[in-house]
Each structure stands twice: as structure tokens, then as C-alpha cells.
């Protein structure tokens, strides 16, 4: 259906090339078949769709909760890795200044000793392994491994 805008008449529908003609009036009409049959099938479909929709919502909520657990674990491990990197940076700066405090090394040792949660992402797991290895090397150099 194409639309034609006439300045004097506003928005209106133009006739198509084939000129589709409708019979029976302008109102809504049901397809062939008895109206009682159609109404019964529509009423039967509504509860089934409603029950299926609720199950779908429950499944979606359960999936989101699982994603939140995985995302939270991933975020905690990234935060832990960043904290270890910050302490390693402090160790580096302290070594350059000649003011390395034992408390910094003990803090690093405590951070490494904290249990690491498992992460599904293999790349993140590899990065975490490298960071922890670097921290353990620094502790071993200072005799605190």
C-alpha cells in the first residue's frame, strides 16, 4: 500500500495498481469458520502461552544469576590481579628509592597466599598465573618465599 499526501486532504491511502476492492464493509471480520470455535481456540491458547512465558522468564532469570556469579568471580580475580600489580609496582619504586619496607613484601606475600578462585577464561587464568609467578619471584629474591 502506498501513501499519498495531498496538501488539501492530509494523509490518505492511494489505490494500488490492481485496485484491490473489499466487500463486506469497513469493520473487522473473523476468518472462515464458526466464531465459537475460533473463540474457544483463542481462549485455550492464552493459558498455554502464559505458562510457557513464565517458564521462559524463570529460565532467563536463572541464566542471568549464573552469569552474575561468573562475572563476579571474574571481576574479583581481575581486581586481585590489579592489586598484586600495584604492590609489585610499589616494590619496584621502593627498590629504586632504596626504601623497600618489609611491610610491602609481607603484604605481597599475604595477597599471594589468599586462595584464588577458578576462572573459566583460559586467557585470564594464564595472565593471573604470570602475575602470581612474578610476585613469587620477587618474594624469593628477598628470601620470603
VEXTI-430821 format. One record per residue (C-alpha): residue in three letters; residue number from 0; x, y, z. Coordinates in steps of 0.001 Angstrom, whole numbers, plus 500000, padded with zeros to 6 digits. Example, Ala and Ser with C-alpha at 12.3 -4.5 7.8 and 13.67 -1.06 7.14 Angstrom:
BEGIN
residuo,num,u,v,w
ALA,0,512300,495500,507800 $
SER,1,513670,498940,507140 $
% end
This chain:
BEGIN
residuo,num,u,v,w
UNK,0,500000,500000,500000 $
UNK,1,501404,503376,499087 $
UNK,2,500590,506615,500845 $
UNK,3,499895,509882,499143 $
UNK,4,499892,513251,500872 $
UNK,5,497632,515882,499416 $
UNK,6,498003,519348,500902 $
UNK,7,494256,519885,500976 $
UNK,8,493248,516424,502220 $
UNK,9,496128,515437,504505 $
UNK,10,497344,511871,504688 $
UNK,11,495409,509245,502752 $
UNK,12,495857,505842,501174 $
UNK,13,496001,505757,497393 $
UNK,14,494667,502948,495310 $
UNK,15,497161,500356,494157 $
UNK,16,497652,499485,490502 $
UNK,17,495420,496416,490688 $
UNK,18,492763,498282,492603 $
UNK,19,492004,495843,495405 $
UNK,20,488330,496031,496207 $
UNK,21,486921,494891,499507 $
UNK,22,483457,493618,500023 $
UNK,23,481507,493450,503199 $
UNK,24,482228,496762,504881 $
UNK,25,484996,498518,506727 $
UNK,26,484939,496580,510035 $
UNK,27,486997,493693,511325 $
UNK,28,485906,490193,510369 $
UNK,29,486998,486752,511552 $
UNK,30,488326,484210,509100 $
UNK,31,486088,481432,507833 $
UNK,32,484838,479051,510481 $
UNK,33,482450,479445,513357 $
UNK,34,483127,482254,515781 $
UNK,35,482562,479928,518763 $
UNK,36,485300,477602,517507 $
UNK,37,487715,480481,516984 $
UNK,38,486952,481963,520397 $
UNK,39,487462,478577,522072 $
UNK,40,490819,478023,520417 $
UNK,41,491955,481541,521326 $
UNK,42,490947,481030,524972 $
UNK,43,492804,477700,525063 $
UNK,44,495938,479233,523588 $
UNK,45,496174,482054,526141 $
UNK,46,496819,479891,529252 $
UNK,47,499326,477743,527373 $
UNK,48,501218,480803,526184 $
UNK,49,501088,482295,529670 $
UNK,50,502501,479149,531276 $
UNK,51,505236,478912,528673 $
UNK,52,506082,482589,529085 $
UNK,53,506513,482263,532865 $
UNK,54,508795,479255,532428 $
UNK,55,510818,481223,529918 $
UNK,56,511163,484110,532357 $
UNK,57,512291,481773,535154 $
UNK,58,514893,480237,532865 $
UNK,59,516104,483680,531825 $
UNK,60,516410,484817,535443 $
UNK,61,518318,481652,536357 $
UNK,62,520689,482227,533435 $
UNK,63,521259,485834,534465 $
UNK,64,522009,484750,538034 $
UNK,65,524568,482244,536753 $
UNK,66,526163,484921,534563 $
UNK,67,526325,487249,537576 $
UNK,68,528192,484587,539563 $
UNK,69,530698,484048,536751 $
UNK,70,531054,487755,536073 $
UNK,71,531505,488486,539780 $
UNK,72,534195,485819,540100 $
UNK,73,535959,487191,537034 $
UNK,74,535798,490755,538377 $
UNK,75,537153,489697,541767 $
UNK,76,540097,487939,540149 $
UNK,77,540839,490906,537901 $
UNK,78,540707,493194,540946 $
UNK,79,543037,490816,542829 $
UNK,80,545475,490778,539903 $
UNK,81,545435,494574,539733 $
UNK,82,546098,494787,543476 $
UNK,83,549080,492452,543163 $
UNK,84,550399,494501,540241 $
UNK,85,550051,497670,542321 $
UNK,86,552108,496141,545135 $
UNK,87,554712,494931,542625 $
UNK,88,554914,498492,541309 $
UNK,89,555424,499723,544877 $
UNK,90,558220,497173,545309 $
UNK,91,559885,498405,542113 $
UNK,92,559682,502070,543127 $
UNK,93,560882,501257,546647 $
UNK,94,563866,499341,545274 $
UNK,95,564795,502287,543060 $
UNK,96,564497,504658,546026 $
UNK,97,566292,502263,548343 $
UNK,98,563385,502350,550804 $
UNK,99,561845,498895,550470 $
UNK,100,559823,498200,553601 $
UNK,101,559253,494708,554934 $
UNK,102,555547,495511,555264 $
UNK,103,555267,495856,551470 $
UNK,104,556762,492414,550950 $
UNK,105,554579,490908,553669 $
UNK,106,551540,492495,552042 $
UNK,107,552541,490905,548727 $
UNK,108,553057,487532,550415 $
UNK,109,549610,487751,552030 $
UNK,110,547979,488609,548718 $
UNK,111,549590,485615,547036 $
UNK,112,548614,483321,549918 $
UNK,113,544927,484237,549524 $
UNK,114,543077,481497,547724 $
UNK,115,542452,482211,544074 $
UNK,116,539037,481379,542663 $
UNK,117,538817,479370,539481 $
UNK,118,538041,481318,536336 $
UNK,119,536525,479842,533179 $
UNK,120,538505,482121,530858 $
UNK,121,541801,480427,529984 $
UNK,122,543455,483675,528887 $
UNK,123,542606,485362,532174 $
UNK,124,543839,482288,534032 $
UNK,125,547171,482498,532186 $
UNK,126,547550,486205,532999 $
UNK,127,546814,485523,536667 $
UNK,128,549430,482749,536665 $
UNK,129,552052,485109,535215 $
UNK,130,551290,487829,537751 $
UNK,131,551497,485419,540674 $
UNK,132,554725,483924,539327 $
UNK,133,556279,487385,539078 $
UNK,134,555246,488156,542653 $
UNK,135,556672,484840,543891 $
UNK,136,559965,485599,542123 $
UNK,137,560188,488962,543902 $
UNK,138,559487,487295,547240 $
UNK,139,562096,484597,546539 $
UNK,140,564698,487255,545730 $
UNK,141,564108,488750,549176 $
UNK,142,564088,485362,550913 $
UNK,143,560361,485431,551767 $
UNK,144,559037,482661,549532 $
% end
